[in-house]
Amino acid sequence: MKPRRRKNVASYVALIPAFIIVVFAYLGTMLWTVQISFTDSRLLPSMNFIGIRQYERLFATPRWIISLENMVIFGVGLIFVCLILGFLMAAALDQKIRFENTFRTIFLYPYAMSFIVTGLAWQWILNPTLGVQQYVRNLGWTDFRFDWIIQNDKAIYVVIIAGVWQASGLVMALMLAGLRGIDQELWKASRVDGIPAWRVYLNIVVPMLRPTIITSVVLLSLAVVRVYDLVIALTGGGPGIASEVPAKFILDYLFGRSNIGLATAASSVLLVIVLVIITPWLYYEYFRPERAKGAK
Amino acid sequence: MKRVTRVLLGAVAMVGLAVGVAQADPQKAEVFHWWTSGGEAAAVKEFAKAFNAAGGEWVDTAIGGSGATARPIGINRIIGGDPPAAMQFNTGKQIDELVAQGLIRNLDDIAEKEGWKAALPPAFYDAVTRDGHVIAVPINNHGQNWVWYSKPALEKVGAAEPTTWDEFFAVGDKLKAAGIIPVAVGGQPWQLNLMLNAILLSEGGKDLYLKVYKDLDPEAVKSPEFKKVAEIFGKIRDYSDPGNPNRDWNVATGMVITGKAGFQFMGDWAKGEFVLADQVAGKDFGCILGPGQKNFIMGGDVFIFPKLKDEAGTKAQDLLATTFMSKDAQVAFNAKKGSVPVRLDVDNSKLDACAQIGVQVLQDPDKQIPAADILASADVVQSLTDVVAEYWANPSMTADAFVEKWNTAVEQAK
């Protein structure tokens, strides 16, 4: 008993620097940001409090509303498509096929690229006068149209396409690791019982992959909240302001428009969204009591 | 042995000499800016050369990217108590808060001694003055409302340089019929805003422009004249190509250079692209301030001088300010930067045909129009840029809806 407690004390001591960093650098700046959002700060932070005026302006600004909507569309689209594609790719690789390593590298390769490179590449591919549309037209189908990138209501889906291209490889890698962790006896048993493979995947494997799926969703959600460079390189937030996202809104107002007050108000709103939606859900998934007591 | 000693002695003497030089030359000044592209860097070297020749020591701190990247870094250094001797800003209201906080030196003595007030266009002199004190050095004068056109493209359809908007669209129809894109548009918000401002001045005139940007007058925005401006701006959509969203300005300029497109609305930095492609102003490409009323929208950069604690640094600042404003350095710098010298009293004979048009228009003080950034805060101007971009991207939005959004944006950001 005694040695164990000593070990605990030692580990707490070892954690103190990290703890201090979290409290001051992370919570401290977070609180400071929220505080600034109630002031009239412009170029320099000031402590001249003006109540919720920044928030009133924020939610009366069409660009912010569009940004929030886009974040939801992008988030749902990215997470949903990435999970499905990632799972399908992982399941395909799990069939003990030849050249598995080659395929795995190909699938994972886009993730190694920066969002800027991804965005620029897709900007050219999707540009109606340079890319796919022109190529198909040159082949003879002169009425072919694929110009989502210049359409107000479809531009955000272009961002999803590029995002999926980039991130589904990562989900694939996580899922594959999860699949490899599944007991081979399970497959043997299901084969003996004559259950088709797709049912085994759907009813047994996917539920068992739950922790992997949650990890993927968390990682993807982080990418969704901070998506910035992809939009910059791909659409520049356009056409017009049709594909703006919150992170771009915040950085534009923070640096280009010398309006720290409004930018911090926007970041505070993002913070609240993350706290209200993601944290309770994470808590539920990771720490719910019956799980702690149960299986393991 | 002897030789070794001699070499050693020689080395010591050289070090001593170097130290001696350093001590005799205390005019060291760190200059903070974001001019990193080829032409910009070459232009900055001209200032460095002039400063070093005048007995200073130029320490170059260039931050890549745009001002939005570099500015916060520089501001943090000023607030953090480690200011550079001079820092670049765009001409305009960006520096107001630094001035209000008393972080910036005033340059009244130098400005008076060297007669800046007489040498500068009034709008620029006002732009670097706050409460009667000169607080910055203007560096360059970038014309923002140029229309560039391809001479071969216009010749091909037998059209002359348009002088009114009706003529402009008539030429556009001819170009369209000949399979040439009439207007190369870069559909990024800031470029669209430049285009709108160019139209505003050529169609609406100086008074409307100043009412809209300086007075932020909602009635002027609601006037039929402004609505006409919005309609002309909207009409250009039909004369551009579908590839315009998010197109970079230099790509659009490239379309004019190759004759794929007829016109482009862009500032005089576009000239650098033409020159790089071995084209000659007035021969291969033409330039219009207008069509319609000729005015010159002046934007540019300034250097501010943060207050320093040591006297030597302050002296170096004096020398630096004098260098920036000296006639020779002004001409050398601006020739490479593509802009026009801020001083009106320099020899402009070496400038190209387009710059000559600009210089000629600038002779009339009534046509020296300050850029929107000089008249209104960054927040106002950029919020309006959002509105302009939204209007451009949405052809079903009416001019009335545009006017209403414009006034709402001003009301919020003011």
Interface residues (C-beta under 8 A of the other chain):
Chain A: R42 L43 L44 R57 A60 T61 P62 R63 Q123 N127 P128 T129 L130 D147 I149 I150 N152 A155 L234 T235 G236 G237 G238 P239 G240 I241 A242 D252 Y253 L254 F255 G256 R257 S258 N259 L262
Chain B: A68 T69 R71 P72 I75 I79 Q94 D96 E97 L98 Q101 G187 Q188 P189 D241 P242 G243 N244 P245 N246 S377 A378 D379 Q382 S383 D386 A389 E390 Y391 W392 A393 N394 K405 T408 Q412 A413
